[in-house]
Amino acid sequence: MLRFLTAGESHGPALTAIVEGMPAGVPVTEEAINRHLARRQVGFGRGERMKIERDSARVLSGIRFGQTLGSPIGLLIENRDWANWTDRMRQFGPPDQFVPPISVPRPGHADLPGMVKYDTPDLRNILERASARETAARVAVGALARCLLDALGIRIFSHVLAIGGVHAQIDLSDPADYSQIEATAEASDLRCADPQAAEAMRERIREAGKAGDTLGGIVQVIATGLPIGLGSHVHGDRRLDGQLAGALMGIPAIKGVEFGLGFQVAELPGSEVHDAIYRDGTRVTRRTNHAGGLEGGMTNGEPLVMQLAMKPIPTLTRPLPSVDLATGEAVQAHAERSDVCAVPAAGVVAEAVCAFVLSSNIVEQFSGDTLGDIQVSYNRRAARAEMLVPPSERHT
């Protein structure tokens, strides 16, 4: 079983992660991990924190000479900003001077429910772990998972579809165009493949920043090269769409997940929703992908297509009304250093989350202690999908 845990606070010494269950023999490079950490930090509308941190992961265990060993992989991402927070965030001993508790929760954040749940008068104890800073560790974990997917010919990319009500116009009907869409998005500071829409998004972000406000948006994640039958229909918790949706909803600020047409399926007849099946030589194929590559909780051989809705970040420089839980007074919410818009970064985090869920299913279904073991059974499944014709025709 492939699994991971992360630890660390936003302004603590470091973020750490332990990945267990990665098979031996998977090629890994430092660049493969740190490239995705760097991608997470860029984007128009990011805050001052991104100018401080220069995220890179230090591998502490589980990799030797550029290959996984099959043992747990330890990762460490140091927080450069820790040097400015040692007095407020030290693990032991009293601070050098009085550090007043923060008692005014922010609407839309984990502050209020966390303070009640953990019985603390200081929301600093909640916001430090609830911060999206933790997603840097998940991106590093996802980068490891991508190394396994790369070895099997599976690719994942994302791009921004909308920010603040501005929607990109992108034709996704032909998977042959995906490489160009990915390249255009990666060259954009908003990770948007529509240059005209991207400029309108930038202007919307500028306006929101001047108003002390924040913006959310929509990100699309696409995975190609997946085998047929990843996931299962036999129990709800084994459905791949359920696993992906749960993992994606675990990303801070994500409020909705769609596959394929998503909510549009509620408005269309079945004849316009379901993807007809055709024969193409010894294979079967589709001419549409309304299902987003998933049927019955399993991949169907088409590209996996997902959309995520991200809410605006809840920390506003012109805060909303709140209540001081120490005094009961009506006040403005606490203001913490924050981004105006982090939608482009959310796409990178979503890629990492999806990579881990897909890799976990692959390790489970094509079980083996080494990459070579997995490739044998993985290729057998792929060969089976290439021969979906009656047995009487298979030798003609």
Secondary structure, 3 states (H helix, E strand, C coil): CCEEEEECCCCCCEEEEEEECCCECCECCHHHHHHHHHHHHCCCCCCCHHHHCCCCCEEEECEECCEECCCCEEEEEECHHHHHCHHHHCCCCCCCCCCCCCCCCCCCCCHHHHHHHCCCCCCHHHHHHHCHHHHHHHHHHHHHHHHHHHHCCCEEEEEEEEECCEECCCCCCCHHHHHHHHHHHHCCCCCCCCHHHHHHHHHHHHHHHHCCCCCCEEEEEEEECCCCCCECCCCHHHCHHHHHHHHHHCCCCEEEEEECCHHHHHCCCHHHCCCCEEEECCEEEECCCCCCCEECCEECCCCEEEEEEECCCCCCCCCCEEECCCCCCEEECCCCCCCCCCHHHHHHHHHHHHHHHHHHHHHHHCCCCEHHHHHHHHHHHHHHHCCCCCHHHCCC
